[in-house]
Amino acid sequence: MSAACLSLHVLVLCGFVSAQEQLLPGSCNFELGTCGYTSDLDYGSWSVNEEGHLITVDSASLQDQEQAVLVSPVLDQQEWSCVRLVYQISGQGSLQLHLRPDGDNFDYWIWTANKASDSWLIASVDLPNTTVPYQILLDGRPEHGSGNSVAIFEIHIVPGYCIECNFEEHHLCGYSNSWNPNVNWYVGGSVAREPESNLVNYTHNNQRGHHMYVDSVYAKHFQEVAKLTSPMTTVPMAGCLSFYYHRDQERGNVFSVFTRDQLGHYEEIWRPEVYATAGWTLVGVDIKAPHPLEVVFEVAFNSARGGYVAIDDISFSPKFCHTDTEPTFDPSIANCDFENGLCLYYQERAESTVWNRVSVKPNAYRTGDHTTGTGGFLLANTPFTSKPGYMGRLHGPFLPGNYKYCVRFYYLLHGFRKVDNALVLYIYDENNVAQEKVWSLADTSRAVWTEVEITYMKPMLSKLVFASICRNFWDCGLVAIDDITVRLGDCQITAGSLPGQCNFESGMCGYIQDKKEDKADWLRVQGHTPTSYTGPRGDHTTGMGYFVYIEASLMRPGHKARLLTSDLRGSSSPQCLIFYYHMYGSGTGILSVLLRNGSRERNTMLWRRRGEQSISWMRAMVDYKCDVRHQIIFEAIRGPSLRSDIAIDDISFKRGPCEDPGDITPYSGFSEYFNEIEN
């Protein structure tokens, strides 16, 4: 493999003289050693090439291991920085980059690559500002088989954001050209071919500097397009994007700057007002993106006489360029879990008796709320009204226009013979006029809390309005809503799961079945469990997804099943474990949470429930502290009868102590409650 040139799909002349980047601690070219980088002893080893200049791991050296983890020295860089990684994957394999904050249980995934290449590639990964020292982990995973390897040629850590670039380095900061046979972005300056020979690089004001340019000399078709694309940021971006440009184009030719999200959606953020500039011109463009993005510089020519465009010194600041730019709006004003009232939601006065905030005590017959299993939710129901039917509209707070919103809520439906208009979501404008019906109930549900996600965007002030209409008492039942959340962006763009977090939608998330000390396994399933009068009707995450449970019919009384986390490093700060459990059935046994510390002979009991608890999913929040390597164990013991299914879902960890424990009793047995709704 050759490191002479990077494969960037852009015409770059290797070996030109460039200004030296300011390198931060953690940078390494592996020429004179590993710069303090070491292999994690719990995994395979990285090895330095005998000739230097690269470090590698291959499938043959791993033997029985699946991965090799390269760990940086401890870094204490409080300002925003960018890792530029030159790497190559040969054959089958992957390379991941994680952050390991000091004193934290978990490593945090940031970036991954799994495409093989015949040449070196460059990745640019943003490291957000932090006051906590951290280490960088590079996890190489070549698959078993001959010829599979992962190699790293160079690690550069530089101050600032990854989308910033002055084009003085041979790797062009990870910017890439979308290859076109006729028009492309080229490196301009003292060594590259440049028709605009009088164009001086802005940075150094001499012919030794470099910039990027595109010209029309080879354009053959109408609307020939050249695209220069930044690396994808790893975090949302809000602030000022600035750059210098030089333009001399004929009328009808186009120069635009776009942002592109992870779904490939483009948004034009700037277009120049003039076709020709006398020299380099500074531009500042405000960006407010609630998601990672790429910046795309796009030029379109209509003929070979279209002209040229050049850009240089791209930079970014978290402060907006223009003082009149409004701060990024926080849509959480429209969030509500109804634990402490209606938040900013309200009803029209004439309909004020339709939607009511209620709660349900734990019981074996009626489902409680989605948030905790015992909290508040909104219920529309004819017994609360004096009429044989009703129409109830629940209005949310106003949200500014020209933002894309992701709306999520949960609904529960029971007893409706006809679901037409049982629950509908409208978007209203500031004049209380319905602009769009964005969602309506399609069919009867299985009496479980079911998730709905809607993405919408309006140019004007708008608000959410939930409507429930019952025209005939005999056709209507119970309709409930809970846990409304609104965030900026498209619902299809997800933030990804945090380490230790698992909703079992895509597998077991690294959780381990205990094969030594139990008699059964936790089963990952979707839908309801097979035995009647025990187990959940659906999962907690969406109502239609996956959860894990013990199937009592496959076990004997007293048999246990254990599910273990992978090894947790330990933390100097308190930890909060959050999960949802389901213990419904007259013969339900015991669910416990244990802490296994390798230095102790016995496991430590953190939390326990015995016997039937509720037909609802219940939230548990468990505080604990352990500063050494350990595991968390979920242990279920089968009860005396077949009606003893126990399920868990939506496990997560966060820094403790738990903010709102709610379920604060560490150990409990079953207490009998009646079917009761509380207003």
C-alpha positions as CSV (number, residue, x, y, z in Angstrom):
1,M,0.0,0.0,0.0
2,S,1.3,3.4,-0.9
3,A,1.0,6.6,1.1
4,A,2.3,8.8,-1.6
5,C,-1.1,10.3,-2.5
6,L,-4.5,10.3,-1.0
7,S,-7.4,9.1,-3.2
8,L,-9.7,12.1,-3.0
9,H,-11.2,12.0,-6.5
10,V,-9.8,15.4,-7.1
11,L,-6.8,16.4,-9.2
12,V,-4.2,17.1,-6.5
13,L,-0.5,17.3,-7.2
14,C,1.4,15.5,-4.4
15,G,4.5,16.8,-2.8
16,F,3.7,20.6,-3.1
17,V,5.1,22.8,-0.3
18,S,2.4,23.5,2.3
19,A,2.1,25.5,5.5
20,Q,2.5,23.4,8.6
21,E,-0.7,22.8,10.5
22,Q,-0.8,23.5,14.2
23,L,-0.9,20.0,15.7
24,L,-2.3,19.3,19.1
25,P,-1.3,16.6,21.6
26,G,-2.5,13.2,20.4
27,S,-1.2,13.7,16.8
28,C,1.1,11.0,15.4
29,N,2.6,10.0,12.1
30,F,4.2,6.8,13.6
31,E,7.5,7.6,12.1
32,L,9.6,7.5,15.3
33,G,7.2,5.5,17.5
34,T,3.6,5.4,18.7
35,C,3.5,8.9,20.4
36,G,2.1,7.4,23.6
37,Y,-0.6,5.3,21.8
38,T,-0.9,1.8,23.3
39,S,-2.9,-1.3,22.6
40,D,-5.6,-2.2,25.1
41,L,-4.4,-5.4,26.7
42,D,-8.0,-6.8,26.8
43,Y,-7.9,-7.1,23.0
44,G,-5.5,-7.9,20.2
45,S,-2.5,-5.7,19.4
46,W,-1.7,-3.1,16.8
47,S,1.8,-3.3,15.4
48,V,4.1,-0.7,13.9
49,N,5.3,-1.4,10.4
50,E,9.1,-2.2,10.4
51,E,9.7,0.7,8.1
52,G,7.6,3.0,10.2
53,H,5.0,5.5,9.0
54,L,2.0,3.3,9.8
55,I,0.4,1.1,12.4
56,T,-1.7,-1.9,11.5
57,V,-3.7,-4.9,12.7
58,D,-4.5,-7.9,10.5
59,S,-6.7,-11.0,10.9
60,A,-3.7,-13.3,11.2
61,S,-2.3,-11.4,14.2
62,L,-5.6,-11.3,16.0
63,Q,-5.9,-15.1,16.3
64,D,-9.0,-15.7,18.5
65,Q,-9.6,-12.0,19.1
66,E,-12.1,-10.0,17.1
67,Q,-10.6,-6.5,17.5
68,A,-7.6,-4.5,18.5
69,V,-8.1,-1.2,20.3
70,L,-5.5,1.6,20.1
71,V,-5.7,4.0,23.0
72,S,-4.3,7.5,23.0
73,P,-2.6,9.2,25.9
74,V,-4.9,11.3,28.1
75,L,-5.8,14.5,26.3
76,D,-7.0,17.7,28.0
77,Q,-8.1,19.8,25.1
78,Q,-11.0,22.0,26.2
79,E,-11.6,23.8,22.9
80,W,-13.2,22.3,19.8
81,S,-10.8,20.3,17.7
82,C,-10.7,18.0,14.7
83,V,-9.2,14.6,14.2
84,R,-7.9,14.0,10.7
85,L,-7.3,10.3,10.3
86,V,-5.5,8.8,7.3
87,Y,-6.4,5.1,7.1
88,Q,-6.9,2.1,4.9
89,I,-9.1,-1.0,5.2
90,S,-8.0,-3.9,3.0
91,G,-10.4,-6.7,2.4
92,Q,-13.2,-7.0,4.9
93,G,-13.2,-5.1,8.2
94,S,-14.0,-1.9,9.9
95,L,-12.4,1.0,11.9
96,Q,-14.2,2.9,14.7
97,L,-13.3,5.9,16.7
98,H,-14.6,6.3,20.3
99,L,-14.1,8.8,23.0
100,R,-13.3,7.6,26.6
101,P,-14.1,10.5,29.0
102,D,-12.1,10.3,32.3
103,G,-14.1,8.8,35.1
104,D,-16.9,7.5,32.9
105,N,-18.3,4.0,32.7
106,F,-18.6,4.0,28.9
107,D,-16.8,4.7,25.7
108,Y,-18.7,6.9,23.3
109,W,-18.9,6.0,19.6
110,I,-18.3,8.9,17.2
111,W,-17.3,7.6,13.8
112,T,-17.0,4.3,11.8
113,A,-15.8,3.2,8.4
114,N,-16.2,-0.3,6.8
115,K,-15.5,0.2,3.1
116,A,-12.4,-1.4,1.6
117,S,-10.0,0.7,-0.4
118,D,-6.9,0.2,-2.6
119,S,-5.5,3.5,-1.4
120,W,-5.3,5.7,1.7
121,L,-8.5,7.6,2.7
122,I,-9.0,10.5,5.0
123,A,-11.6,10.9,7.7
124,S,-12.4,14.2,9.6
125,V,-14.0,13.8,13.0
126,D,-15.1,16.7,15.2
127,L,-14.2,16.5,18.9
128,P,-16.6,18.9,20.8
129,N,-15.3,21.2,23.5
130,T,-15.2,19.6,27.0
131,T,-13.8,20.3,30.4
132,V,-13.3,16.6,31.1
133,P,-10.0,14.9,30.1
134,Y,-10.4,12.0,27.6
135,Q,-8.7,9.4,25.5
136,I,-9.3,8.6,21.8
137,L,-9.9,4.9,21.0
138,L,-9.3,3.4,17.5
139,D,-11.0,0.1,17.2
140,G,-9.8,-2.0,14.3
141,R,-11.8,-5.1,13.4
142,P,-10.5,-7.0,10.3
143,E,-12.7,-10.0,9.6
144,H,-11.3,-13.5,9.8
145,G,-9.7,-14.6,6.6
146,S,-6.5,-14.0,4.7
147,G,-5.8,-10.5,3.4
148,N,-8.0,-8.6,5.8
149,S,-6.3,-5.7,7.6
150,V,-6.8,-2.2,9.0
151,A,-4.0,0.4,8.9
152,I,-3.5,3.9,10.2
153,F,-0.9,6.1,8.5
154,E,-1.4,9.4,10.3
155,I,-3.4,11.0,13.1
156,H,-3.5,14.8,13.1
157,I,-5.5,16.7,15.7
158,V,-5.9,20.3,14.9
159,P,-7.8,23.2,16.6
160,G,-11.2,24.2,15.2
161,Y,-13.9,22.6,13.3
162,C,-13.5,19.9,10.6
163,I,-15.4,21.9,8.0
164,E,-12.7,24.6,8.3
165,C,-9.9,24.6,5.6
166,N,-7.3,26.8,4.0
167,F,-6.4,24.1,1.5
168,E,-2.7,24.2,2.4
169,E,-2.5,20.5,3.3
170,H,-2.3,17.7,0.8
171,H,-5.4,16.0,2.2
172,L,-7.5,19.2,1.7
173,C,-9.1,18.7,5.2
174,G,-11.2,15.9,3.9
175,Y,-13.0,17.9,1.3
176,S,-13.9,15.9,-1.8
177,N,-14.7,16.6,-5.4
178,S,-17.7,14.9,-7.1
179,W,-16.0,13.7,-10.3
180,N,-17.3,15.1,-13.6
181,P,-15.6,14.3,-16.9
182,N,-15.7,18.0,-17.9
183,V,-15.7,20.3,-14.9
184,N,-14.1,19.7,-11.5
185,W,-12.7,21.5,-8.5
186,Y,-8.9,21.8,-8.6
187,V,-6.1,23.0,-6.3
188,G,-5.0,26.5,-7.3
189,G,-1.8,28.2,-6.4
190,S,1.9,28.0,-7.3
191,V,2.0,24.4,-8.5
192,A,-1.4,23.7,-10.0
193,R,-2.7,24.5,-13.4
194,E,-4.7,27.7,-13.2
195,P,-6.0,29.7,-16.1
196,E,-6.7,32.6,-13.8
197,S,-2.9,33.2,-13.5
198,N,-3.4,36.6,-11.9
199,L,-5.5,35.2,-9.0
200,V,-3.5,35.4,-5.8
201,N,-4.2,33.0,-2.9
202,Y,-5.9,35.0,-0.1
203,T,-4.2,33.4,2.9
204,H,-0.6,34.4,2.1
205,N,-1.1,36.9,-0.6
206,N,1.6,35.2,-2.7
207,Q,1.9,32.5,-5.3
208,R,2.9,29.8,-2.7
209,G,-0.5,29.6,-1.2
210,H,-3.3,27.4,-2.3
211,H,-7.1,27.6,-2.9
212,M,-9.7,25.6,-4.8
213,Y,-11.1,26.7,-8.1
214,V,-13.3,25.5,-11.0
215,D,-13.4,26.8,-14.5
216,S,-15.6,26.2,-17.6
217,V,-12.9,25.6,-20.2
218,Y,-13.9,22.0,-20.7
219,A,-17.6,22.4,-20.2
220,K,-19.5,20.7,-23.1
221,H,-23.1,20.6,-22.0
222,F,-25.8,22.8,-20.5
223,Q,-25.6,23.0,-16.7
224,E,-22.3,21.1,-16.2
225,V,-22.0,20.9,-12.4
226,A,-19.0,20.7,-10.1
227,K,-19.4,20.0,-6.4
228,L,-16.9,20.4,-3.6
229,T,-18.1,18.7,-0.4
230,S,-16.9,19.1,3.1
231,P,-16.6,16.1,5.5
232,M,-19.8,15.3,7.3
233,T,-19.8,16.8,10.8
234,T,-20.4,14.5,13.7
235,V,-22.6,17.0,15.6
236,P,-25.3,19.5,14.9
237,M,-24.0,22.9,13.7
238,A,-25.2,26.4,14.6
239,G,-23.1,29.5,13.9
240,C,-21.3,31.4,11.2
241,L,-19.8,29.8,8.2
242,S,-17.4,32.2,6.5
243,F,-15.2,31.9,3.4
244,Y,-13.5,34.0,0.7
245,Y,-14.6,33.7,-2.9
246,H,-13.5,35.1,-6.3
247,R,-15.9,34.9,-9.2
248,D,-15.9,35.8,-12.9
249,Q,-18.9,34.1,-14.5
250,E,-21.1,34.9,-17.5
251,R,-24.8,35.6,-16.7
252,G,-26.9,32.5,-16.4
253,N,-24.1,30.5,-14.8
254,V,-24.7,29.5,-11.1
255,F,-22.6,29.5,-7.9
256,S,-24.4,28.3,-4.8
257,V,-23.6,27.0,-1.3
258,F,-25.8,24.2,0.2
259,T,-26.0,22.1,3.3
260,R,-26.8,18.4,2.9
261,D,-28.0,16.2,5.8
262,Q,-27.6,12.5,6.4
263,L,-30.7,11.8,4.3
264,G,-29.2,13.6,1.3
265,H,-31.6,16.5,1.6
266,Y,-30.1,19.8,0.2
267,E,-30.9,23.3,1.5
268,E,-29.5,26.3,-0.3
269,I,-27.9,28.8,2.3
270,W,-26.2,31.3,0.0
271,R,-26.0,32.6,-3.6
272,P,-23.8,35.6,-4.7
273,E,-25.6,38.7,-5.9
274,V,-22.9,39.6,-8.5
275,Y,-21.4,37.6,-11.4
276,A,-17.9,39.1,-11.1
277,T,-15.8,40.3,-8.1
278,A,-12.7,42.6,-8.3
279,G,-10.8,40.3,-5.9
280,W,-11.3,38.0,-2.9
281,T,-14.6,38.7,-1.2
282,L,-15.5,37.7,2.4
283,V,-18.9,36.0,2.9
284,G,-20.5,35.1,6.2
285,V,-23.5,32.8,6.2
286,D,-25.5,31.7,9.3
287,I,-26.2,28.0,9.8
288,K,-28.8,26.6,12.1
289,A,-28.8,22.8,11.6
290,P,-30.1,20.5,14.4
291,H,-28.3,17.6,12.8
292,P,-24.8,16.7,11.3
293,L,-24.3,18.1,7.9
294,E,-22.0,18.6,4.9
295,V,-21.3,21.9,3.2
296,V,-21.5,21.7,-0.6
297,F,-20.0,24.4,-2.9
298,E,-21.7,23.9,-6.3
299,V,-20.9,25.7,-9.6
300,A,-22.9,25.1,-12.8
301,F,-21.7,26.3,-16.3
302,N,-23.8,26.5,-19.4
303,S,-20.8,26.6,-21.8
304,A,-17.0,26.6,-22.1
305,R,-17.1,30.4,-21.8
306,G,-18.9,30.3,-18.4
307,G,-16.0,31.6,-16.4
308,Y,-14.5,30.5,-13.2
309,V,-15.1,30.5,-9.4
310,A,-12.5,30.2,-6.6
311,I,-12.8,29.7,-2.8
312,D,-10.4,29.8,0.1
313,D,-10.1,30.0,3.9
314,I,-13.3,28.4,5.0
315,S,-13.9,28.9,8.7
316,F,-16.7,28.4,11.3
317,S,-17.6,30.1,14.5
318,P,-20.4,29.2,17.0
319,K,-21.4,32.8,17.1
320,F,-23.8,33.9,14.3
321,C,-22.4,36.3,11.7
322,H,-25.3,38.7,11.8
323,T,-26.7,40.3,15.0
324,D,-30.2,40.1,13.7
325,T,-30.1,36.3,13.4
326,E,-32.5,34.8,15.9
327,P,-31.0,32.1,18.3
328,T,-31.9,28.6,17.4
329,F,-35.4,27.9,18.7
330,D,-35.9,25.3,21.5
331,P,-39.1,23.4,20.6
332,S,-39.2,21.6,24.0
333,I,-41.8,24.1,25.1
334,A,-44.2,21.7,23.3
335,N,-43.0,18.7,25.3
336,C,-45.3,17.2,28.0
337,D,-45.4,14.0,29.9
338,F,-48.5,15.2,32.0
339,E,-46.8,14.3,35.2
340,N,-47.4,17.8,36.7
341,G,-50.3,19.1,34.7
342,L,-51.0,20.0,31.1
343,C,-47.8,22.0,30.5
344,L,-48.6,24.6,27.8
345,Y,-51.4,22.6,26.3
346,Y,-55.0,23.8,26.7
347,Q,-58.6,23.1,25.6
348,E,-61.2,25.3,24.2
349,R,-63.6,26.4,26.9
350,A,-66.6,24.8,25.4
351,E,-64.8,21.4,25.3
352,S,-63.0,21.7,28.6
353,T,-64.5,18.5,30.0
354,V,-63.3,16.1,27.2
355,W,-59.6,15.7,27.8
356,N,-58.8,15.0,31.5
357,R,-55.5,14.3,33.2
358,V,-55.7,11.0,35.1
359,S,-53.5,8.5,36.7
360,V,-53.8,4.8,37.4
361,K,-52.5,2.9,40.4
362,P,-50.6,-0.3,39.6
363,N,-53.1,-3.0,39.0
364,A,-53.7,-6.2,37.0
365,Y,-56.5,-4.9,34.8
366,R,-56.0,-1.3,33.6
367,T,-53.0,0.1,31.9
368,G,-51.2,3.1,33.5
369,D,-49.2,5.9,31.8
370,H,-46.3,5.4,29.4
371,T,-43.8,7.6,31.3
372,T,-43.5,5.6,34.6
373,G,-46.5,3.2,34.7
374,T,-48.0,5.2,37.6
375,G,-48.0,8.8,36.4
376,G,-50.3,11.1,34.7
377,F,-51.7,11.0,31.1
378,L,-54.6,12.6,29.2
379,L,-57.8,10.7,28.6
380,A,-60.8,11.5,26.4
381,N,-63.8,9.5,27.4
382,T,-67.6,9.9,27.4
383,P,-68.1,9.2,31.2
384,F,-66.4,12.5,31.8
385,T,-68.9,14.4,29.6
386,S,-72.6,15.0,30.0
387,K,-73.4,14.4,26.3
388,P,-73.8,11.1,24.4
389,G,-70.9,12.1,22.2
390,Y,-68.1,14.7,22.3
391,M,-65.5,16.7,20.3
392,G,-62.4,17.5,22.2
393,R,-59.4,19.5,20.8
394,L,-56.2,19.8,22.7
395,H,-54.1,22.8,21.6
396,G,-50.3,23.1,22.0
397,P,-48.1,26.2,22.1
398,F,-47.2,28.1,19.0
399,L,-44.0,27.1,17.2
400,P,-42.1,29.5,14.8
401,G,-42.3,28.9,11.0
402,N,-39.6,27.7,8.6
403,Y,-38.3,25.1,10.9
404,K,-38.6,21.3,10.3
405,Y,-40.1,19.6,13.4
406,C,-40.1,16.0,14.5
407,V,-43.2,15.3,16.7
408,R,-43.4,12.1,18.8
409,F,-46.2,11.0,21.0
410,Y,-47.8,7.9,22.4
411,Y,-51.5,6.9,22.2
412,L,-53.6,4.2,23.8
413,L,-57.0,3.1,22.4
414,H,-59.4,0.7,24.1
415,G,-63.0,-0.2,23.3
416,F,-63.7,1.7,20.1
417,R,-65.9,0.0,17.6
418,K,-65.2,2.6,15.0
419,V,-61.9,4.4,15.0
420,D,-62.8,7.2,12.5
421,N,-61.8,10.4,14.1
422,A,-61.0,8.7,17.4
423,L,-57.7,10.5,17.4
424,V,-56.5,13.0,14.8
425,L,-53.5,15.4,14.8
426,Y,-53.8,18.7,13.0
427,I,-51.5,21.6,12.4
428,Y,-53.2,24.9,13.1
429,D,-52.0,28.4,12.1
430,E,-52.0,31.5,14.4
431,N,-55.6,32.3,13.3
432,N,-56.8,28.9,14.7
433,V,-57.4,27.6,11.2
434,A,-56.5,24.0,10.4
435,Q,-53.7,23.9,7.8
436,E,-53.2,20.2,7.5
437,K,-54.3,16.9,9.0
438,V,-50.9,15.2,9.4
439,W,-52.0,12.0,11.1
440,S,-55.1,10.0,12.0
441,L,-55.7,6.6,13.6
442,A,-55.9,3.9,10.9
443,D,-57.1,0.9,12.9
444,T,-57.8,-0.4,16.3
445,S,-54.8,-1.0,18.5
446,R,-54.0,-3.8,20.9
447,A,-54.5,-1.7,24.1
448,V,-50.8,-0.9,24.3
449,W,-49.1,2.5,24.2
450,T,-48.1,3.0,20.6
451,E,-45.6,5.4,19.3
452,V,-46.3,7.9,16.5
453,E,-43.6,10.0,14.7
454,I,-44.5,12.9,12.4
455,T,-42.2,15.3,10.5
456,Y,-43.7,18.6,9.3
457,M,-42.6,22.1,8.3
458,K,-44.8,25.3,7.8
459,P,-43.8,28.8,6.7
460,M,-46.0,30.4,9.4
461,L,-46.5,30.1,13.2
462,S,-48.1,26.8,13.9
463,K,-49.3,24.6,16.7
464,L,-50.2,21.0,17.3
465,V,-53.9,20.2,17.9
466,F,-55.0,16.8,19.0
467,A,-58.6,16.1,18.3
468,S,-60.9,13.2,19.4
469,I,-64.5,13.0,18.1
470,C,-67.1,10.6,19.4
471,R,-70.5,10.9,17.6
472,N,-72.2,8.0,19.3
473,F,-71.7,6.7,22.9
474,W,-72.0,3.1,21.8
475,D,-69.2,3.3,19.3
476,C,-66.7,5.1,21.6
477,G,-64.2,3.9,24.2
478,L,-61.1,5.2,25.8
479,V,-58.5,7.2,23.9
480,A,-55.4,8.5,25.7
481,I,-52.2,10.4,24.9
482,D,-48.9,10.7,26.7
483,D,-45.2,11.8,26.4
484,I,-45.4,14.4,23.6
485,T,-42.0,15.5,22.5
486,V,-41.0,18.0,19.7
487,R,-37.5,18.5,18.4
488,L,-35.9,20.2,15.5
489,G,-35.1,18.2,12.4
490,D,-36.4,15.2,10.5
491,C,-37.6,12.2,12.5
492,Q,-35.7,9.9,10.1
493,I,-32.4,11.4,11.4
494,T,-31.7,9.8,14.8
495,A,-29.1,10.7,17.3
496,G,-28.1,7.1,17.7
497,S,-28.0,5.2,21.0
498,L,-25.7,6.0,23.9
499,P,-23.4,3.3,25.3
500,G,-25.2,1.0,27.7
501,Q,-28.5,2.0,26.2
502,C,-30.7,-0.8,24.7
503,N,-34.2,-0.9,23.4
504,F,-33.6,-4.4,21.8
505,E,-34.9,-3.1,18.4
506,S,-31.7,-4.2,16.6
507,G,-30.5,-7.0,18.7
508,M,-29.1,-7.6,22.2
509,C,-26.7,-4.5,22.2
510,G,-23.8,-6.5,23.6
511,Y,-25.8,-7.9,26.6
512,I,-24.6,-11.4,27.5
513,Q,-26.6,-14.5,28.6
514,D,-25.1,-16.1,31.7
515,K,-24.4,-19.7,30.8
516,K,-22.8,-20.7,34.1
517,E,-25.3,-19.7,36.9
518,D,-28.7,-19.9,35.3
519,K,-31.1,-22.5,33.8
520,A,-32.6,-20.5,31.0
521,D,-32.1,-17.5,28.7
522,W,-33.8,-14.2,28.2
523,L,-35.7,-14.3,24.9
524,R,-35.9,-11.3,22.5
525,V,-39.4,-11.2,21.0
526,Q,-41.9,-8.9,19.3
527,G,-45.6,-8.7,20.2
528,H,-47.4,-10.5,23.0
529,T,-46.1,-13.5,24.8
530,P,-47.8,-16.8,24.2
531,T,-49.1,-17.6,27.6
532,S,-52.4,-15.9,28.5
533,Y,-52.8,-13.6,31.5
534,T,-49.0,-13.0,31.8
535,G,-46.4,-11.0,30.0
536,P,-46.7,-7.7,28.0
537,R,-48.9,-7.1,24.9
538,G,-46.2,-5.1,23.3
539,D,-42.8,-3.5,24.0
540,H,-42.4,-0.2,25.8
541,T,-40.4,1.6,23.1
542,T,-42.9,1.8,20.3
543,G,-45.7,-0.7,21.2
544,M,-44.8,-2.7,18.2
545,G,-41.1,-3.4,18.7
546,Y,-38.9,-5.8,20.6
547,F,-38.2,-6.6,24.3
548,V,-36.6,-9.4,26.3
549,Y,-38.4,-11.7,28.7
550,I,-38.3,-15.1,30.4
551,E,-40.9,-17.6,29.1
552,A,-42.1,-19.4,32.2
553,S,-43.4,-22.4,30.2
554,L,-39.7,-23.3,29.3
555,M,-38.6,-23.1,33.0
556,R,-39.3,-24.8,36.3
557,P,-40.2,-23.0,39.5
558,G,-37.1,-21.4,41.0
559,H,-35.1,-21.5,37.8
560,K,-33.3,-18.3,37.0
561,A,-32.2,-16.4,33.9
562,R,-29.4,-13.8,34.0
563,L,-28.6,-11.1,31.5
564,L,-25.3,-9.3,32.0
565,T,-23.9,-6.1,30.6
566,S,-20.4,-6.1,29.1
567,D,-17.6,-5.1,31.5
568,L,-18.1,-1.5,32.7
569,R,-14.9,0.3,33.6
570,G,-16.3,2.0,36.8
571,S,-16.8,5.6,37.5
572,S,-15.8,8.0,40.2
573,S,-19.2,9.6,40.1
574,P,-22.6,8.1,41.0
575,Q,-24.5,6.3,38.2
576,C,-28.2,6.1,37.5
577,L,-29.5,2.9,35.8
578,I,-33.0,3.3,34.2
579,F,-35.0,0.5,32.7
580,Y,-38.6,-0.6,32.3
581,Y,-39.9,-3.9,33.6
582,H,-43.2,-5.8,33.2
583,M,-44.3,-8.2,35.9
584,Y,-47.9,-9.3,35.3
585,G,-49.3,-12.8,36.1
586,S,-50.6,-14.4,39.2
587,G,-47.5,-16.6,39.5
588,T,-44.9,-14.0,38.9
589,G,-41.5,-14.6,40.5
590,I,-38.6,-12.3,41.3
591,L,-36.8,-9.7,39.3
592,S,-33.5,-8.4,40.7
593,V,-30.7,-6.1,39.6
594,L,-27.3,-7.1,40.9
595,L,-23.8,-5.6,40.8
596,R,-20.9,-8.1,40.1
597,N,-17.5,-6.8,41.2
598,G,-14.7,-9.1,40.3
599,S,-12.9,-8.4,43.6
600,R,-15.9,-9.6,45.6
601,E,-17.1,-13.2,46.0
602,R,-20.8,-12.3,46.2
603,N,-22.9,-10.0,44.0
604,T,-24.4,-6.9,45.5
605,M,-28.2,-6.5,45.5
606,L,-29.2,-3.1,44.0
607,W,-32.9,-3.5,43.4
608,R,-35.6,-6.3,43.6
609,R,-39.3,-6.8,42.9
610,R,-41.3,-9.9,44.0
611,G,-44.6,-11.1,42.6
612,E,-47.2,-9.5,40.3
613,Q,-46.6,-5.7,40.1
614,S,-48.9,-4.3,37.3
615,I,-50.2,-4.9,33.8
616,S,-48.3,-1.8,32.8
617,W,-44.7,-1.3,32.0
618,M,-43.1,0.2,35.1
619,R,-40.1,2.4,35.3
620,A,-37.2,1.6,37.6
621,M,-34.4,4.1,38.5
622,V,-31.5,2.7,40.4
623,D,-28.7,4.7,41.9
624,Y,-25.3,3.0,42.5
625,K,-21.6,3.8,42.6
626,C,-18.7,1.6,41.7
627,D,-15.2,2.9,40.7
628,V,-13.8,-0.4,39.6
629,R,-14.5,-2.8,36.7
630,H,-17.9,-4.4,37.1
631,Q,-21.1,-5.8,35.5
632,I,-24.8,-5.2,36.0
633,I,-26.9,-8.3,36.1
634,F,-30.7,-8.6,35.4
635,E,-31.8,-11.8,37.2
636,A,-35.3,-13.2,36.8
637,I,-36.5,-16.2,38.8
638,R,-39.6,-18.1,37.6
639,G,-42.5,-18.2,40.0
640,P,-44.7,-21.2,41.0
641,S,-47.0,-21.2,37.9
642,L,-46.9,-20.7,34.2
643,R,-48.2,-17.2,34.6
644,S,-44.8,-16.0,35.5
645,D,-43.4,-14.1,32.5
646,I,-41.1,-11.2,33.4
647,A,-39.9,-8.7,30.8
648,I,-37.5,-5.7,30.6
649,D,-37.0,-3.0,27.9
650,D,-35.4,0.4,27.3
651,I,-32.3,0.1,29.5
652,S,-30.1,3.2,29.8
653,F,-27.4,4.6,32.0
654,K,-26.6,8.2,32.9
655,R,-24.6,10.2,35.4
656,G,-26.3,10.0,38.8
657,P,-27.8,10.6,41.1
658,C,-31.2,9.8,39.5
659,E,-33.1,13.1,39.1
660,D,-36.6,11.8,39.8
661,P,-36.4,8.3,41.2
662,G,-40.2,7.8,41.4
663,D,-39.8,4.1,42.1
664,I,-37.5,4.7,45.1
665,T,-38.2,1.5,47.1
666,P,-35.2,-0.9,46.5
667,Y,-37.2,-4.0,47.4
668,S,-40.9,-4.8,47.4
669,G,-43.4,-7.5,47.3
670,F,-46.8,-7.4,45.7
671,S,-49.5,-5.1,47.2
672,E,-53.1,-5.5,46.0
673,Y,-54.6,-2.6,44.2
674,F,-58.1,-2.3,42.7
675,N,-58.9,-1.1,39.3
676,E,-58.8,2.6,40.0
677,I,-58.5,5.8,38.0
678,E,-57.5,8.9,39.9
679,N,-58.4,12.4,38.6
